[in-house]
Amino acid sequence: MRCIYIFVCVCALTFLSACIEQQDSRLESALNMAGANKGELLKVLNRYRESDNQKYHAACFLIKNMPYYGFYEGKELQKYLRYFEAHSTNIKGAQFIVDSLKKADGEFSIDMFTRKKDIEVVDSAFLVEHIEWAFKVWKEQPWGENVNFDDFCEYILPYRVGDEPLSLWRKELYDKYNPLLDKFRKSADSNDITKAAQILMDTLRQGKYRYTSLFPKGPHIGPVALKWKTGSCREFADAMIYVMRALGVPCGMDRVIQRGDTNASHFWNFILDKDRNTYMAEFPYQENWKKASEYDITKGKVYRVTYSLNEELTKELKDVPSVHPIFRYPFFHDVTATYLGQQNGQIVIPQKELYDCPRTGELVYLCFANKQEWVPVACTFFDGKAVCFDNVEGGIVAILATYNEKGLQILSNPFTLNHDTGEIHYLNPLQESHIISVYKKFYFAVKNYFNTRMIGGVIEGSNQKDFQNVDTLLLIKEAPYRLYTVAYLDPDRAYRYVRYRGGKGSYCNIAELSFYENSLDTLPMKGKIIGTPGCYGDDGRREYTNVFDGNPDTSFDYKFPDTGWAGLDLGKSYRVSKAIYTPRNDVSFIYKDNIYELFYWDKGNWNSLGRQTAVADSLVYTVPRNALLYLKNHTTGNDERIFEYEGRRQIFW
């Protein structure tokens, strides 16, 4: 009898496999790749095939895309996770964690990991539990009626976010967060997805999050991101996804492969309302979900991360001999138009602007800069006359390239796309040169960042220690563009107490401040340091005393957004005729005695304009007009960014 039972089961699985092959070749291919695990996956399909058509198709959706997913395990993974766990409780900062763990565990690399394939190890019990819980929340939540099956499959159903360790996370998160929605489910708006999502985000934003991008490159860390509350935008976006999906809210991750205005990719969350409109949030910094069209960073191109393979794009690229790795397995869809609204730009580069003419039908990439490298962010086929890209946000510098086994082959000089007009300007270096003064090598595009926080700050004088009666000696109206900004004061009287008071929302960010009795003096005045104690992190490393330590790399970062100040008690009253101030910075300005090298781009290469050792906080170079430039510090610092020079100013992109 046992032999007959086994024979019947094998026949049933063989029949089911044959039926699947007729319906979906990708599914059959996935099952064949499962090897010894094929029986486990067929159990899931057999369970739902006759009993529940929706669950059957959901299982097919998961399995046919499963071959592309995997995870890491072993000792090296535990070493990697220690970065996040340690940073979640240690107040000494991310760099301290990196240095300490590097010393303890040695250099870290993802290449050391042991990788396992989902298709070979995911068993039927694991998959069934995820499917059952996903359907439970979809069907029971009042807003579930506004989520169609396709969106459910992409943005609620998946058992994983990326390449994190496998886990059964749904029930735990459901039990923890679902009670928060009890009152809402009884309200008249209970089918409003965005309101349910807002309630959850309000709770998730509570607690202290520690952002860092200093950790080594590694895999997703999984639901522990909710516990540790540390990492980069990717970990924060992951944390949001787990909770939203566990509660039946269609949520995922949108991203830019390479930002158009800084050396980084970027991730954030999105949800879909009942009309499939996109709302986004930069968790945990953004308080409310807002419409995608209101997101105002420079994005260039935006992609929606999916669990399923983009079959349409894959089909378009299947005959391309060599596809860049970013687009080889596209688990994303272009949603740039969703974010740009009426600002959609089109790039058309005629053949005459190309170094070499690609073949008609050859794949061409649109590339953005990351330091001195170029990163593909979109692809299209050359039509024989021009290279055309639709739906590109302006405010970017880009080049065109093809790709083969040797890497990117550059086709054009850089060009800019104007954000407002859509006009294209080609950065082709001219024979004519000009002399430029360079003050920095990097500029953060983030709003309210470091040097911009000095806007609205004031230098004040008083003859009362508590500054009850105070005179404004200087109002800072522009973000400092160099390491040391000299301000000439014209006070009506003498003051014993002088200070810098930060503007609203600035956390009194300032690195250095010095006062001079006469405008020609080179030695600053001395006095007792006074100010508002307390700094971010409460570790004493960013106190007000840093403002007068002579080191531009240390700074004051007050623990509250407003009311912070740092100053001097001069001992007696003086007329202060000059002040020199330095914004908080990341060693991005020109530093005396550091060695720099300026480059300009032409004909597919960065060409050196020579090295200089800085003797002050600026450098002077003779450069070709209309050139894209890049300044490298060979002494210290990591952040560097492409720029133009126009109107006696550096214009960073």
Secondary structure, DSSP 8 states (H G I E B T S, - for coil): -HHHHHHHHHHHHHHHHHHHHHH-HHHHHHHHHTGGGHHHHHHHHHHHHTT-HHHHHHHHHHHHHGGG-EEEESHHHHHHHHHHHHHHH-TT-HHHHHHHHHHHH----GGGSEEEEHHHH--HHHHHHHHHHHHHHHHHSGGGGGS-HHHHHHHTS-S-SSS------HHHHHHHHGGGGHHHHTSTTTT-HHHHHHHHHHHHT-S--EE-S-S-S----TTHHHHH-EE-HHHHHHHHHHHHHHTT--EEEEEESS-SSSS--EEEEEEE-TT--EEEE-TTT-SS-EEGGG--S--SS-EEE-SS--HHHHHHHTT-SS--HHHHS--EEE-HHHHHGGG-EEEEEEGGGBSS---TT-EEEEEEEETTEEEEEEEEE--SSEEEEEEE-SSEEEEEEEEETTEEEE-B--EEE-TTT--EEE----S-EEEEEE-BS----STT-GGGGGTT-EEEEESSTT-SSEEEEEE--S---SSSEEEE---SS-EEEEEEE--TTSTT-BSEEEEESSTT--S----EEEE---BGGGSSTT-GGGGGSS-TT--B-BSSSSS-EEEEEEEEEE---EEEEE---SS-B--TT-EEEEEEEETTEEEEEEEEE-SSS-EEEEEETT--EEEEESSS------EEEETTEEEE-
